[in-house]
Every structure is written in structure tokens, then in C-alpha cells.
Amino acid sequence: MPAADPAAVAEARAKLDAHAVETVQWHFHESTGCPFWLEKKKELKFDPLTEVHSYDDLKKFPEFEDEWLRGGPVRRWVPQGLADKPVYVFETGGTTGVPKSRIAIDDFRTDYSNFSETLPDKYFPVGSNWLMLGPSGPRRLRLAVEHLAQHRGGICFCIDLDPRWVVKCLKKGQIDHANDYKKHCIDQAITILTAGHDVRCLFGTPKLIEALCLELEERGTSLAECGITGIFSGGTEFTPQWTKFCVEELFGGPAEESGVYMTPTYGNTLMGLACSEPVTKENGYKITYHAPEPRAVLEVVDFDKTDEVVGYGETGRSKLTTLTKEFFVPGFLERDEGEREPPHTMYPWDGISGVRPFSRLAGGTTVGVY
């Protein structure tokens, strides 16, 4: 992959440093800050308003704790500078107890409007309708994909999917029930795709895209024949092996041959959306993600010394920092691991490849439909 220009890397870093300072000033100033951080400020051993001069200074904050995002009152996260705005609350999957929740106002729209700029119009035609084949309910993803469709001039069709029910089935060993539910979701999707709605673009999780392709094949048709030209998908199960199988077996070849283009993404409720470097047969379908800096930063850190990034090509845990006016999360240790990758020409900051569930926690996580 082409290396990033050193000047572009330096410029991106300077932008991140300035953005980090600006974000901290917002969240810790009495007139604009959120109740959670204004209260937490009393416990800190430093003054964020006077002692944060760069992104690296965020290491002065204690490790962000999972539990801070579980339970309420959720309004403690709403910055006073945005208190008069309509507020959404989005939840994580809830696979590990009480779901983590975060407030949102426009972040999900901003993230997906920015992501829209990376989609090739040839395969994601402006004005096309979309199908959202993923989790609904209290999750950010449904509204985000809907906004993406609207931002590009289309209308989004959504299926009804509750992954928490799938998780319950799997934990009870009710594999048949889980598969029945997956079939129920696929049936909903095929109903939409065959109803004359001119859907050209699709979001789906890897398991659901595979199930959709296989069911369409069983019915004597395919995604391409249903009119789909552009797919974006995400999740830790988006592997080079699965991508190769998908492109070569399910789609019928690369986009130039099959007419179906797919791009992977890596996102979550806290971060937003990380974009992928181009994934091709020539690079072994390797998938490398870059966070949407300066709004969010992903670092690959040592498993034990979590303030230290590992070397390029080395394995570590994913550490997230969110830096928007709506939400400030310094140094959140994700439930994922991967390899640190160097800056890219398109994204002149570090990336992460081989994203997978964190090995020391993986046994306690039920991936479900993702």
C-alpha cells in the first residue's frame, strides 16, 4: 500500500492536537461542559482546562470505565452548550449485561455524511434507494444508515431485527430458534428487494449478507439480479477469508465483473465509523481500518501497558478516544484487538487490521447476528 506523505501525517497530527484541546475546553468549561465531566473534574489530579495542550496530554485522564456508560441518568452526558437540542440515546448490543448508552444529537449524521464522500458513485448511485439489513431498535446504526441514504438522495428501507433475542437463543443453545430468526430477517429483506422499490444499495452484517446471498441462490436469483450494486458491511467477522469467499463465490467476482462492489467498515456506538483502505485480491483481501480523525482516534496498545502503542505490524488491543462536542471519551479500551498499521495516503494516521474479539475476553462475548 502507498505510504502517506510525511507532511500530510504532520498536518493531520497538528489538526488532531488542536481538536483535542478544543474538545476538552468545551467539555470542562462551566458554561458548556456536561454534568458528568464537570463532576469528574473534581476527582482529577490535574486541570483539563489549563493542562491539556495536545492529544498526548489526554493520557493524564484515568482509564475510561465501561460502567460509567451503564445506567442513568443519561442526561448527565448532555453538554450544557447543547442542552436545548433534541437528544437521541443509542445503546450498545447489551451482550454483556446492562447496555452502554450514549447521547447523540448530530454526530451520527456527521459521521455518515463524511463517510458518504468515500463511496464510489458508480456503485452507490446518488438518488438510489437503500436496504438496511442490520439491527434496529435502540441502536445508532439504523438511523445512521437511513441518514446516509437520505444524504445521498435516496430512501432507506429497514427490516425489523432484535439481536438481543438471537443472543438469548444462542446462550440457551437454541440454535434452531436463532436460525429461524435469521431466516425471518432474510425473508423481510427479500420481500423488500423483490417488491419493485428499485433498491440499489445495501448495508448488512457479514452473516446476514451471506445468508441473503445463499437464500437468493436457492430461489434462483442473486443480489445483482435484484439490482444491488453497492454494499457496505461491518463487524469483527469481516475477515479477509470471508471477503474472498463473498467476492469470488457469492457475488461472482470483483466489482468489474459482477457489478457488485463491497466496502468494509468498522464502527460502533461510541466511535462512529472507521473507513477501510481499498480491499482487493492483489493485497490478499487485507482489511485495514482508519478512524475518522480528528473526531475519533483508534490506537493499538500493549495488552498490559495500555498507555503505550505497539510497533507497526504488532498485535495489541484497540483503544478508542472520541472527540466531538457531543461526546468526549478519552482512552476507552475496546473489546477488540488487531495489528497496528501505518498511515495511508487516503488516511494519514495510524490504522488497525485484523480486527477480532479481544482474546482475553472473547469467551464471554456472544457475537450473535453480527
C-alpha positions in Angstrom: 0.0 0.0 0.0 1.3 3.5 -0.8 2.8 5.2 2.2 1.4 8.5 3.4 3.3 11.7 2.7 5.2 12.8 5.9 3.9 16.4 5.5 0.3 15.1 5.4 0.9 13.0 8.5 2.3 16.0 10.4 -0.6 18.2 9.2 -3.1 15.6 10.4 -1.3 15.3 13.8 -1.4 19.1 14.3 -5.1 19.2 13.4 -5.7 16.4 16.0 -3.7 18.2 18.7 -5.8 21.4 18.2 -9.0 19.5 18.0 -8.3 17.6 21.3 -7.6 20.9 23.1 -10.8 22.5 21.7 -12.9 19.4 22.7 -11.5 19.3 26.3 -12.2 23.1 26.7 -15.8 22.6 25.6 -16.5 19.6 27.9 -14.8 21.0 31.0 -15.9 24.6 30.9 -18.7 25.5 33.3 -20.8 27.1 30.6 -20.7 24.3 28.0 -19.5 21.1 29.8 -21.6 18.1 30.6 -22.6 17.3 34.2 -20.6 14.0 34.1 -17.3 15.6 33.3 -17.8 18.7 35.4 -18.4 16.4 38.4 -15.5 14.1 37.4 -13.2 17.1 37.2 -13.2 17.4 41.0 -11.6 14.0 41.2 -8.8 14.6 38.7 -5.3 15.3 39.7 -4.9 17.9 37.0 -6.9 20.8 35.5 -8.0 19.8 32.0 -8.6 23.5 31.1 -5.0 24.5 31.7 -3.0 21.3 31.3 -4.2 19.7 28.1 -2.1 21.2 25.2 -2.1 18.3 22.8 -3.6 14.9 22.1 -0.9 13.2 24.1 -2.0 15.1 27.2 -5.2 13.1 27.2 -3.1 10.3 28.8 -3.4 12.3 32.0 -7.0 11.1 32.3 -7.7 7.9 34.1 -8.7 4.9 32.0 -12.3 5.3 30.9 -14.5 2.8 32.7 -17.2 0.8 31.0 -19.5 1.2 33.9 -19.7 4.9 33.5 -21.9 4.3 30.4 -24.2 1.8 32.0 -27.4 3.1 33.7 -28.5 6.7 34.2 -29.4 9.4 34.4 -28.4 9.7 30.8 -28.8 13.5 30.7 -25.6 13.8 32.7 -23.8 13.2 29.4 -25.6 16.1 27.6 -23.2 19.1 27.4 -24.8 22.3 28.7 -23.8 24.1 25.5 -26.2 21.7 23.7 -28.9 21.3 26.3 -31.6 22.9 24.2 -31.1 20.5 21.3 -33.3 17.4 20.7 -31.3 14.4 22.1 -31.2 10.8 21.0 -30.0 7.9 23.1 -28.2 5.0 21.5 -27.4 1.7 23.1 -24.8 -1.0 22.5 -25.8 -4.6 21.9 -26.3 -5.5 25.5 -24.5 -8.7 25.2 -22.6 -8.2 28.4 -25.3 -7.0 30.9 -26.8 -3.6 31.1 -26.2 -1.9 27.7 -23.8 1.0 27.5 -25.7 4.1 26.3 -24.6 7.4 24.8 -26.4 10.6 23.9 -26.3 11.9 20.3 -27.6 14.9 18.6 -26.0 15.2 15.2 -22.8 13.1 15.5 -24.3 10.1 13.7 -25.4 12.3 10.8 -22.0 14.0 10.6 -20.1 10.7 10.7 -22.2 9.2 7.9 -22.2 12.3 5.7 -18.4 12.2 5.9 -18.4 8.5 5.1 -20.6 9.2 2.1 -17.7 11.0 0.4 -15.7 7.8 0.3 -18.4 5.8 -1.6 -17.9 5.5 -5.4 -20.9 6.9 -7.2 -20.6 4.2 -9.9 -21.7 1.5 -7.4 -23.6 3.7 -4.9 -25.5 5.9 -7.4 -26.7 9.2 -6.0 -30.5 9.1 -5.6 -30.6 5.3 -5.2 -32.7 3.6 -2.5 -31.1 1.6 0.2 -31.9 -1.5 2.3 -30.7 -1.6 5.9 -30.2 -5.3 6.8 -29.0 -4.9 10.4 -30.0 -4.3 14.0 -32.9 -1.9 14.7 -34.4 -0.7 18.0 -32.2 1.5 20.3 -29.1 1.3 18.1 -27.4 4.1 16.2 -26.9 2.0 13.1 -30.4 2.1 11.8 -30.8 5.9 11.9 -27.2 6.4 10.6 -27.8 4.2 7.5 -31.1 5.9 7.0 -29.4 9.3 7.1 -26.7 8.1 4.7 -29.4 7.1 2.2 -31.2 10.4 2.6 -27.9 12.4 2.4 -27.3 10.7 -1.0 -30.8 11.5 -2.2 -32.4 8.1 -1.6 -34.9 6.4 0.6 -34.0 3.7 3.1 -36.0 0.5 3.7 -35.3 -1.2 7.1 -36.0 -4.6 8.4 -37.0 -5.3 12.0 -34.2 -7.1 13.8 -33.6 -7.6 17.5 -30.1 -9.1 18.0 -30.7 -9.4 21.8 -33.3 -12.2 21.1 -30.7 -14.0 19.0 -28.2 -13.7 21.8 -30.7 -15.2 24.2 -31.3 -18.1 21.9 -27.6 -18.8 21.4 -26.9 -18.7 25.2 -29.7 -21.3 25.7 -28.3 -23.5 23.0 -31.4 -22.9 20.9 -29.5 -22.9 17.6 -32.7 -23.8 15.6 -34.5 -20.8 17.1 -31.7 -18.5 16.2 -31.6 -19.8 12.6 -35.3 -19.4 12.3 -35.0 -15.8 13.4 -32.2 -15.2 10.9 -34.5 -16.7 8.2 -37.2 -14.3 9.3 -34.9 -11.4 8.8 -33.8 -12.6 5.4 -37.4 -13.1 4.4 -38.1 -9.5 5.2 -35.1 -8.4 3.1 -36.1 -10.4 0.1 -39.7 -9.1 0.3 -38.3 -5.6 0.0 -35.8 -6.4 -2.7 -38.5 -8.1 -4.9 -41.2 -5.5 -4.4 -40.2 -3.1 -7.1 -38.7 -0.5 -4.9 -35.5 -0.1 -7.0 -33.1 -0.7 -4.1 -29.5 -0.4 -5.4 -27.5 -0.1 -2.2 -27.3 -2.3 0.9 -26.0 -2.3 4.4 -25.7 -5.7 6.0 -23.7 -7.6 8.6 -21.4 -10.4 7.2 -23.6 -13.2 8.5 -26.8 -11.7 7.1 -25.2 -10.8 3.7 -24.0 -14.4 3.3 -27.5 -15.8 4.4 -29.2 -13.4 1.9 -27.0 -14.4 -1.0 -27.5 -18.2 -0.3 -31.3 -17.8 0.0 -31.4 -15.8 -3.2 -29.4 -18.5 -4.9 -31.8 -21.1 -3.5 -34.6 -19.1 -5.2 -32.8 -19.0 -8.5 -31.6 -15.4 -8.4 -28.8 -13.2 -7.0 -28.0 -9.8 -5.5 -27.0 -8.5 -8.9 -30.2 -9.7 -10.5 -32.2 -8.0 -7.7 -30.5 -4.7 -8.6 -27.9 -4.4 -5.8 -24.7 -2.7 -7.0 -23.2 -1.3 -3.8 -22.8 -2.9 -0.3 -21.2 -1.7 2.8 -20.8 -4.0 5.8 -19.1 -4.1 9.1 -18.2 -6.0 12.2 -15.3 -8.1 13.6 -16.4 -11.1 11.5 -15.5 -9.1 8.3 -12.3 -11.1 7.6 -10.1 -11.5 4.5 -11.3 -15.1 4.2 -14.9 -14.1 4.3 -14.4 -11.3 1.9 -12.6 -13.6 -0.6 -15.5 -16.1 -0.3 -18.1 -13.3 -0.7 -16.5 -11.7 -3.7 -15.4 -14.8 -5.6 -18.3 -17.2 -4.7 -21.3 -15.2 -3.6 -21.0 -12.2 -5.9 -19.4 -13.9 -8.9 -16.2 -12.0 -9.0 -14.8 -8.5 -8.3 -17.0 -5.5 -9.0 -15.6 -5.0 -12.6 -17.0 -8.5 -13.4 -20.0 -9.0 -11.1 -21.2 -5.4 -10.9 -21.4 -5.7 -7.1 -19.0 -3.5 -5.1 -18.5 -4.1 -1.3 -16.6 -2.0 1.2 -16.0 -3.0 4.8 -16.4 -0.6 7.7 -15.6 -0.8 11.4 -17.8 1.2 13.7 -19.6 1.3 17.0 -21.9 3.4 19.1 -19.0 5.3 20.7 -16.7 5.9 17.8 -18.7 6.4 14.7 -17.3 4.9 11.5 -13.8 3.9 10.5 -13.1 3.7 6.8 -11.2 0.9 5.1 -8.3 1.1 2.7 -9.2 -0.4 -0.7 -9.6 -4.2 -0.3 -8.5 -6.2 -3.4 -7.4 -9.6 -4.5 -4.0 -8.2 -5.1 -3.5 -7.3 -1.4 -4.9 -10.6 -0.3 -8.2 -9.0 0.7 -6.4 -7.5 3.7 -8.7 -5.2 5.7 -7.2 -2.1 7.3 -9.4 0.5 9.0 -8.6 4.1 9.9 -10.8 6.0 12.4 -12.4 9.3 11.4 -9.7 11.6 12.9 -9.8 14.1 14.5 -13.4 13.2 15.6 -12.2 9.8 16.9 -8.8 8.1 17.3 -8.0 4.4 17.3 -4.7 3.3 18.8 -3.4 -0.3 19.0 -1.9 -0.5 22.5 0.1 -3.0 24.6 -2.2 -5.5 26.3 -0.7 -4.7 29.7 0.8 -1.2 29.3 -2.3 0.4 27.7 -0.8 3.8 27.5 1.8 2.5 25.0 1.1 1.8 21.4 2.7 -1.3 19.9 5.0 -1.2 16.9 3.8 -1.3 13.3 2.6 -4.8 12.4 2.5 -5.8 16.1 -0.7 -7.0 17.9 -2.4 -5.1 20.6 -5.8 -4.0 22.0 -7.9 -1.4 20.3 -8.1 1.8 22.3 -10.7 4.5 21.4 -10.8 8.2 22.1 -14.0 10.1 21.0 -13.6 13.8 20.5 -16.8 15.6 19.5 -18.8 18.4 21.1 -21.5 15.9 21.9 -19.3 13.2 23.4 -15.9 13.0 25.0 -14.4 9.6 25.8 -10.6 9.5 26.5 -8.9 6.2 26.3 -11.7 3.6 26.1 -10.4 0.1 25.9 -12.4 -1.7 23.2 -13.4 -5.4 23.2 -11.3 -5.8 20.1 -7.7 -6.5 19.2 -5.7 -6.3 15.9 -2.5 -5.2 14.3 -1.2 -1.6 14.1 -0.9 -0.3 10.6 1.0 2.8 9.3 -0.7 5.9 7.9 -2.2 5.6 4.4 -2.3 8.2 1.6 -6.1 8.5 2.0 -5.9 8.5 5.8 -2.6 9.9 7.0 -2.8 8.5 10.5 -2.4 5.0 12.1 -4.8 2.2 11.2 -5.7 -1.2 12.5 -6.0 -4.5 10.6 -7.2 -8.0 11.6 -9.9 -6.7 13.9 -11.3 -9.5 16.1 -12.7 -10.0 19.5 -10.2 -9.3 22.3 -8.7 -12.8 23.1 -8.7 -12.3 26.8 -12.4 -11.6 26.8 -13.6 -13.4 23.7 -15.0 -16.4 25.7 -17.5 -14.2 27.4 -18.9 -12.5 24.3 -21.8 -13.8 22.2 -21.4 -12.3 18.7 -24.9 -13.3 17.6 -26.1 -12.0 14.2 -23.0 -9.9 13.7 
